[in-house]
Amino acid sequence: MAKLGRIMSRATAKPYRTAHLELEERPYLNEHGHVDFKPGDIENPHNWSAPRRWYVTVCAVLLVVNATFASSAVSGCFGSISREFRVSEEAAGLTITLFLLGYCAGPLIFAPLSEFYGRRWIFYSTFLLYIAFNFLCAFAPNFGSLLVGRFLTGTFVSAPLSNSPGVLADLWGPVERGNTMAAFSCMVWVGPALGPVVGGFLELKKDWRWSFYVLLWLGAATAIPMFTIPETFGPMILVHRARRIRKAQIPGYENVKAPVEEGDRSLIGIYKVALTRPWIILFDPISFLCAVYMSVVYMLLYMLFSIYPIVFQEQRGWNSGVGELPLIGSVIGSFIGGIIVFFDSKRKTKKIEAGIPMKPEDRLTIAIIGGVGFPATMFWFAWTANYNWIHWIVPTLAGVFLATSLMLIFVGYLNYLVDSYLMYAASAIAVNTVCRSACGAAAPLFTNQMFNALGIGGGGSLIGGVATLLAVIPLVFYKYGERIRIRSRFAPTGPMKPNDEEAQRAEREEKFAEAGGDLPPALSESSSTMIDEAREGVRVGKRRESQDDDIQNDLGEPRDENVEFGKS
């Protein structure tokens, strides 16, 4: 295994070779005696050149494109699947349902494994297994084997989908990360929208198996740059450095450890947290309402792959290829949303640089815009698509701005979850991913029946009505979110748990900030995403100190109670 690791390491895009690194006579340690990155450390991914970090970012995003494109590629081929295996088109929809249920494994199984083995080995192993089981799908002898193959491919490709945001956090600082996350979010919407278009045209001249041939070709092309992705997870890089120092037997450093080696590094310990904490956080008010809203958004995304064929193929008589082309409007809409997110990030960055305090609720401005646009564009789409005498461009344009609205909601809520939970953000995002994937999986099973019973106008109005009710949520959070977070056990200023390594690290950094105003160089240069989040928690906590009196008056609680709930 070690020899294989050395061979694979030579092909990676990191700016050094581990074998060429010389150990210092006095290795750099932080104030707690742990191995850490020194200022300008070449092993710290944050210090790599911008072109190199962008290259690794593109490689990670390519993996995401594979995952999202594969989720819907088969939706354009339900007809040939149902004919070959003699099943209904609703049963053929199980190929999407089981794939999306496989997505649930990513944050619960593979994300914790990345903390134990590092990110790149999880990428390598799971993506190769994804390609292998796509062969089972492409050459499935019966419907059952196709369903098994789809579930397994969804399970294994969920690892790149859930770990790629971690790579972006490893490489980029909090300010730069906004633009890369916008690119990542675009791919979450672009991939599923392009899948039915490709599958629909293949359905005209070929059959459903060609959709999987395309997935195999795309996967093979992506595997080549994937093997150049280096290890970017800061804590794992420090673990390897600590092992090299111990192996070198440098006097006085024989027992030195990386920060994460002080905690429970067993798989059982990691999974104990990974499989329990997300479900506890789910029932926190902010997490629960965000999960509900984003589940509806994600469900609608996969409902569109059934709604568009009804509108443009069944009603207007277009063929299976041309009838999917209006979905390209969703691609354009997602890019418009990404541009809006980009300029919103720049505006917020200028405010931060000007010293204007920011709070998590400021992330909700784009979600509020999207929340208003969601029902408006849904009603627009439903009632213009309901009548064939209305030109096809009108509902297509509605789909463009519907995708923009959904994109703004998606990005706004993801950023709000991260800023609200900080050191618990990974758990909050994990359970949110599971919930929205499960709801998206249900979409193909009822969409056709729903729109056949209610009609396009009625079915779309039902979705628009639900969206109207949900649009209140970001407004409530914007006004009352801070009070809700103060009462939350998992708010960034929440009480630190004695055995919670992430929380303890945040507490240590806060003490340093209170003592000297600045963090020591060893911590300020660390690439650990958990430390980045904890440091942001310190800043948020300090900004809130000026608001203590307002909190005390509004909640009727004495100052000590605010401390108990987690005031910094």
Secondary structure, DSSP 8 states (H G I E B T S, - for coil): -HHHHHHHHHTS--SS-GGG----SS--B-TTS-B---TT-TTSGGGS-HHHHHHHHHHHHHHHHHHHHHHHGGGGGHHHHHHHHT--HHHHTHHHHHHHHHHTHIIIIIHHHHHHH-HHHHHHHHHHHHHHHHHHHHT-SSHHHHHHHHHHHHHHHHHHHHHHHHHHHHHS-HHHHHHHHHHHHHHHHHHHHHHHHHHHHHHHHS-THHHHHHHHHHHHHHHHHHTT-----HHHHHHHHHHHHHHHT-TT-TT---GGGGS--SHHHHHHHHTTHHHHHHTSHHHHHHHHHHHHHHHHHHHHHHHHHIIIIIIT---TTGGGGGGHHHHHHHHHHHHHHHHHHHHHHHHHHTT----GGGGGHHHHHHHHHHHHHHHHHHHHHT-TTS-THHHHHHHHHHHHHHHHHHHHHHHHHHHHHGGGHHHHHHHHHHHHHHHHHHHHHHHHHHHHHHHHHHHHHHHHHHHHHHTHHHHHHHHHHHHHHHT-TTSTTS---TT-HHHHHHHHHHHHHHHHSS--HHHHT---HHHHHHHHHHHHHHHHHTTHHHHHHHHT--HHHHHHHT--
